[in-house]
Every structure is written in C-alpha cells, then in structure tokens.
Amino acid sequence: MKRKKIPTSKSLISAESVINRILVIRDQKVILDKDLAILYGAETRVLKQAVKRNIKRFPLDFMFVLNNKEINGMVSQNVIPSKSYLGGAKPYVFTEQGVAMLSSVLNSERAIEINILIMRAFLKLREIISSHKKVEQKLKEIENKLQDHEEQIVQIIQVINELAAPPPAEKKKIGFVISD
C-alpha cells in the first residue's frame, strides 16, 4: 500500500488523507509520531520532546512505543518503506485520546486546527467501520435465509421426483390361474 504525502502547507488537509495515516497496531487505531509531526508542521523530535516533558499525560492507552517486531511487520507489509523511514528511533504511536492530549502539549493555532481535523477523521473512520459491520450483518442474514431456502428447495425437488416417478408396476404372479 503506497502512502500519499500529506501536504504541509496551510492548505486544507482532507479527512481522507488523515484516515490513510491511521494504522491498526495492538488492536488499536493509531497514528505514527512522524505523520503527526508532518500534520502539525513540526519536527518529529520536537513532538517527542514535548511528550517526554509531559509523559504523565500519555498513559499506554494514549501512546506507546513500537517494538522491533511491529516495526519489521510494518516494513514487510509496505506500510513504511524501510526502518530508515523512522529516522533511526523507535516511533511513538498515538491513539485517538493521545492525539487529543497532544493538542494540549503542542499549544499552537495549527495544532488546534489539525487536532480537530484528526478527531473528525477518527469519527469518520468509526462511521465507515460501523456501516461496514451493518452490511456484513445483512449479508449474513441473507446467507442464512438462502441456506434455509436451499434446504426447502431440496425437499421440494425430492417430492417432485417422487411424484414424477412412475408408480411401481404390480408384480405378476407366477403360475396358472384358474378362472371360474
């Protein structure tokens, strides 16, 4: 999956371009520190320094550091081109709550605007997932109905075959018949 470069100018950034940056790691939807730094118009190291200075604001369900296995998995799945893409340091990843907390740590006008955009992107992603689950549920219902109908159709065909089959011929008795 090739990733699009997010514009860093003050031009509007679409929710879709943010959604493309949301990854699922450890069963959580997260965004890499590098991607957030691009969105906020800051350097990754500045973002990490701000987090380290306020580490109490970032519990593990808000932010965590990727391990080597996760980084290697991202490279092998072409989520990132290589380990060097990360700048040599293990990246921080932020959940939706972590991104919300970042706006209080990075107190700038751009950080507030981007934070609102990211929150909307997470909301849109939840809506997409919700509608996907509804479609999946409807498909399962249809499949179950088809299975029920399939069993009924098989029974109908069996009855038709029984009705269409000629009646069994009477067995003729062997021997002489004496007529009166």
KEKE-3310 file (N, C-alpha, C; in steps of 0.2 Angstrom, whole numbers, plus 5000, padded with zeros to 4 digits):
npx = (5004:5004:5008:5001:5009:5007:5000:5010:5008:4998:4986:4970:4968:4962:4950:4951:4965:4970:4964:4970:4982:4980:4983:4982:4987:4992:4979:4973:4968:4979:4991:5007:5021:5029:5020:5011:5019:5021:5008:5006:5015:5028:5044:5048:5056:5054:5041:5042:5050:5041:5031:5039:5042:5030:5025:5017:5004:5002:4997:4998:4987:4985:4997:5011:5027:5033:5038:5053:5048:5035:5039:5047:5036:5028:5037:5038:5025:5024:5019:5028:5042:5055:5066:5073:5065:5059:5069:5079:5075:5064:5047:5034:5017:5001:4985:4968:4964:4977:4981:4972:4976:4989:4986:4985:4998:5006:5004:4998:4990:4989:4991:4979:4969:4973:4971:4957:4954:4959:4952:4940:4942:4945:4932:4925:4931:4926:4912:4913:4917:4907:4896:4901:4901:4887:4883:4889:4883:4870:4872:4876:4863:4856:4863:4860:4846:4846:4852:4842:4831:4838:4838:4824:4821:4828:4820:4808:4811:4814:4801:4795:4802:4798:4785:4785:4790:4786:4773:4776:4777:4764:4768:4768:4760:4767:4763:4748:4732:4716:4702:4685)
npy = (4994:5010:5025:5042:5058:5069:5086:5100:5113:5127:5124:5116:5101:5085:5074:5061:5060:5060:5049:5039:5038:5032:5018:5001:4994:4983:4980:4993:5009:5019:5033:5037:5045:5052:5055:5063:5074:5079:5083:5093:5102:5101:5096:5079:5075:5086:5085:5073:5077:5086:5077:5069:5078:5079:5067:5061:5063:5054:5040:5022:5018:5029:5032:5023:5015:5008:4991:4981:4970:4974:4985:4979:4971:4982:4986:4975:4974:4984:4996:5006:5012:5008:5004:5015:5025:5029:5036:5031:5030:5022:5023:5033:5030:5036:5035:5039:5046:5050:5058:5069:5073:5078:5090:5098:5099:5103:5118:5127:5137:5130:5117:5115:5117:5106:5095:5095:5092:5079:5072:5072:5064:5052:5050:5049:5037:5028:5028:5023:5010:5006:5006:4996:4985:4984:4981:4969:4961:4961:4954:4941:4938:4937:4926:4916:4915:4911:4898:4892:4892:4884:4872:4869:4870:4859:4849:4851:4847:4834:4829:4832:4824:4811:4811:4812:4800:4785:4775:4760:4745:4732:4716:4702:4687:4671:4657:4646:4652:4649:4650:4654)
npz = (5000:4995:5002:5003:5002:5015:5013:5019:5019:5023:5017:5015:5023:5019:5027:5023:5019:5032:5037:5029:5036:5048:5057:5062:5076:5089:5091:5091:5085:5078:5075:5068:5076:5067:5056:5063:5066:5054:5050:5060:5057:5063:5069:5071:5082:5090:5093:5100:5111:5118:5122:5130:5140:5146:5150:5159:5155:5145:5146:5143:5135:5128:5121:5114:5112:5098:5096:5090:5082:5078:5070:5060:5055:5049:5039:5031:5027:5019:5024:5029:5020:5024:5038:5040:5037:5048:5055:5063:5076:5088:5084:5092:5094:5093:5100:5097:5109:5113:5103:5105:5118:5114:5108:5119:5123:5113:5110:5099:5086:5074:5079:5086:5075:5067:5076:5078:5065:5064:5074:5068:5058:5064:5069:5057:5052:5062:5058:5045:5048:5056:5047:5038:5046:5048:5035:5033:5043:5037:5025:5031:5036:5025:5019:5028:5026:5013:5015:5022:5013:5003:5009:5009:4996:4991:4997:4991:4978:4980:4983:4971:4962:4967:4965:4951:4947:4939:4945:4955:4946:4946:4953:4944:4946:4947:4939:4936:4933:4938:4931:4934)
capx = (5000:5008:5006:5002:5012:5002:5003:5012:5006:4992:4981:4966:4970:4956:4950:4953:4972:4972:4962:4975:4988:4978:4985:4979:4993:4990:4971:4971:4969:4985:4995:5014:5023:5031:5014:5008:5023:5020:5002:5007:5021:5034:5049:5047:5060:5051:5035:5044:5052:5035:5028:5043:5041:5023:5024:5011:4998:5001:4997:4999:4981:4985:5003:5016:5032:5033:5044:5056:5043:5030:5042:5048:5030:5026:5041:5036:5018:5024:5016:5033:5047:5061:5067:5077:5060:5058:5074:5083:5072:5058:5042:5029:5011:4996:4978:4964:4965:4983:4981:4968:4981:4994:4984:4986:5005:5008:4999:4998:4984:4989:4990:4972:4966:4974:4968:4950:4953:4961:4946:4934:4945:4943:4925:4923:4933:4921:4906:4914:4918:4900:4892:4904:4898:4880:4882:4892:4877:4864:4875:4875:4856:4854:4866:4856:4840:4847:4853:4835:4828:4841:4835:4817:4821:4830:4814:4803:4814:4813:4794:4793:4805:4794:4778:4786:4792:4780:4771:4779:4772:4762:4771:4763:4761:4769:4759:4742:4727:4710:4696:4678)
capy = (5000:5016:5031:5048:5063:5074:5092:5103:5120:5129:5122:5111:5093:5081:5069:5055:5060:5058:5042:5035:5038:5028:5011:4997:4991:4981:4981:5000:5013:5024:5037:5037:5051:5055:5058:5068:5079:5082:5086:5098:5106:5102:5090:5073:5076:5092:5082:5068:5081:5089:5071:5067:5083:5079:5060:5059:5064:5049:5033:5017:5018:5035:5032:5018:5014:5002:4986:4979:4965:4978:4989:4974:4970:4987:4986:4969:4975:4990:5002:5010:5009:5004:5006:5021:5030:5031:5041:5028:5029:5018:5028:5033:5029:5039:5033:5045:5050:5053:5064:5074:5076:5081:5097:5102:5099:5107:5123:5132:5138:5125:5111:5115:5115:5099:5091:5095:5088:5072:5070:5071:5058:5046:5049:5046:5030:5024:5028:5018:5003:5004:5004:4990:4980:4983:4977:4962:4958:4960:4948:4935:4937:4934:4919:4911:4914:4906:4891:4889:4891:4879:4865:4869:4868:4852:4845:4851:4843:4827:4827:4832:4817:4805:4812:4811:4793:4781:4770:4754:4740:4727:4710:4697:4681:4666:4650:4646:4655:4645:4655:4651)
capz = (5000:4994:5006:5000:5006:5017:5012:5025:5019:5027:5013:5019:5023:5020:5032:5020:5020:5039:5038:5026:5040:5054:5057:5067:5079:5095:5090:5092:5079:5080:5070:5069:5078:5061:5052:5067:5066:5047:5051:5065:5054:5067:5068:5075:5088:5094:5096:5105:5117:5121:5125:5136:5146:5149:5150:5164:5151:5140:5148:5137:5131:5124:5117:5116:5108:5094:5097:5084:5079:5075:5065:5055:5052:5045:5033:5027:5024:5015:5027:5029:5015:5027:5045:5040:5036:5055:5057:5067:5083:5088:5084:5096:5091:5097:5099:5097:5115:5114:5099:5109:5123:5110:5107:5125:5124:5107:5111:5094:5082:5069:5082:5087:5069:5065:5081:5076:5059:5066:5078:5063:5054:5068:5069:5050:5052:5066:5054:5040:5051:5058:5041:5036:5051:5046:5028:5035:5046:5032:5021:5035:5037:5018:5018:5032:5023:5007:5017:5024:5007:4999:5012:5007:4988:4990:4999:4986:4972:4982:4982:4964:4959:4970:4961:4944:4946:4938:4951:4954:4942:4950:4952:4941:4950:4943:4939:4932:4936:4936:4930:4936)
cpx = (5004:5005:5007:5005:5007:5005:5004:5011:5000:4986:4977:4969:4964:4956:4952:4961:4974:4970:4967:4981:4986:4979:4982:4985:4991:4982:4969:4972:4974:4987:5002:5016:5026:5026:5011:5012:5022:5014:5003:5012:5026:5038:5047:5050:5057:5045:5036:5046:5046:5032:5032:5043:5035:5021:5018:5004:4997:5002:4997:4993:4981:4991:5007:5021:5032:5039:5047:5051:5038:5033:5044:5042:5027:5030:5039:5029:5018:5021:5021:5038:5053:5061:5070:5071:5058:5063:5079:5080:5066:5052:5037:5023:5006:4989:4974:4964:4972:4984:4977:4973:4987:4992:4985:4994:5008:5003:5000:4991:4984:4988:4982:4968:4967:4971:4961:4949:4954:4955:4941:4936:4943:4936:4922:4925:4928:4915:4907:4914:4911:4896:4894:4901:4891:4879:4884:4886:4871:4866:4874:4868:4854:4856:4862:4849:4840:4848:4846:4831:4831:4838:4828:4817:4823:4824:4809:4805:4813:4806:4792:4796:4801:4787:4779:4788:4786:4779:4774:4774:4771:4766:4766:4765:4763:4765:4753:4737:4720:4705:4690:4674)
cpy = (5006:5022:5037:5053:5068:5081:5096:5110:5121:5127:5117:5104:5090:5076:5062:5054:5058:5051:5037:5034:5034:5021:5007:4993:4989:4982:4988:5004:5019:5028:5038:5044:5055:5059:5063:5075:5083:5086:5093:5103:5107:5096:5085:5073:5081:5089:5077:5071:5083:5083:5069:5072:5082:5071:5057:5059:5059:5042:5028:5016:5024:5035:5027:5018:5008:4997:4984:4974:4969:4983:4985:4972:4975:4988:4981:4970:4981:4996:5008:5007:5005:5007:5013:5027:5033:5036:5038:5027:5025:5024:5027:5033:5032:5037:5040:5049:5053:5059:5070:5077:5080:5089:5101:5103:5104:5113:5129:5132:5132:5118:5110:5113:5108:5094:5090:5091:5080:5069:5068:5065:5052:5045:5046:5039:5026:5023:5023:5011:5001:5002:4998:4984:4978:4979:4970:4958:4956:4954:4942:4933:4934:4927:4914:4910:4909:4899:4888:4888:4885:4872:4864:4867:4861:4847:4845:4847:4836:4825:4827:4825:4811:4805:4810:4804:4789:4776:4763:4749:4734:4720:4705:4690:4675:4660:4651:4649:4651:4650:4651:4651)
cpz = (5000:4998:5002:5005:5008:5016:5019:5025:5023:5023:5017:5018:5024:5025:5029:5020:5027:5040:5035:5031:5047:5052:5063:5070:5086:5096:5092:5086:5081:5074:5073:5071:5071:5057:5056:5066:5059:5047:5055:5062:5059:5066:5073:5082:5093:5097:5101:5112:5121:5125:5131:5142:5149:5149:5154:5160:5146:5143:5142:5133:5127:5119:5119:5111:5104:5096:5090:5079:5075:5069:5059:5051:5047:5039:5029:5024:5020:5018:5028:5024:5018:5034:5045:5039:5043:5058:5062:5074:5083:5089:5090:5092:5096:5095:5099:5103:5116:5109:5102:5114:5120:5109:5113:5126:5119:5106:5105:5090:5077:5073:5084:5081:5067:5069:5079:5070:5060:5070:5073:5059:5058:5068:5062:5050:5056:5062:5049:5043:5053:5052:5038:5040:5049:5040:5029:5038:5042:5028:5025:5035:5030:5017:5022:5029:5017:5009:5019:5018:5003:5002:5009:5000:4987:4992:4994:4980:4974:4981:4975:4961:4961:4966:4954:4942:4944:4944:4949:4951:4947:4948:4949:4945:4945:4944:4935:4937:4934:4936:4932:4930)
residu = (MET:LYS:ARG:LYS:LYS:ILE:PRO:THR:SER:LYS:SER:LEU:ILE:SER:ALA:GLU:SER:VAL:ILE:ASN:ARG:ILE:LEU:VAL:ILE:ARG:ASP:GLN:LYS:VAL:ILE:LEU:ASP:LYS:ASP:LEU:ALA:ILE:LEU:TYR:GLY:ALA:GLU:THR:ARG:VAL:LEU:LYS:GLN:ALA:VAL:LYS:ARG:ASN:ILE:LYS:ARG:PHE:PRO:LEU:ASP:PHE:MET:PHE:VAL:LEU:ASN:ASN:LYS:GLU:ILE:ASN:GLY:MET:VAL:SER:GLN:ASN:VAL:ILE:PRO:SER:LYS:SER:TYR:LEU:GLY:GLY:ALA:LYS:PRO:TYR:VAL:PHE:THR:GLU:GLN:GLY:VAL:ALA:MET:LEU:SER:SER:VAL:LEU:ASN:SER:GLU:ARG:ALA:ILE:GLU:ILE:ASN:ILE:LEU:ILE:MET:ARG:ALA:PHE:LEU:LYS:LEU:ARG:GLU:ILE:ILE:SER:SER:HIS:LYS:LYS:VAL:GLU:GLN:LYS:LEU:LYS:GLU:ILE:GLU:ASN:LYS:LEU:GLN:ASP:HIS:GLU:GLU:GLN:ILE:VAL:GLN:ILE:ILE:GLN:VAL:ILE:ASN:GLU:LEU:ALA:ALA:PRO:PRO:PRO:ALA:GLU:LYS:LYS:LYS:ILE:GLY:PHE:VAL:ILE:SER:ASP)
# end
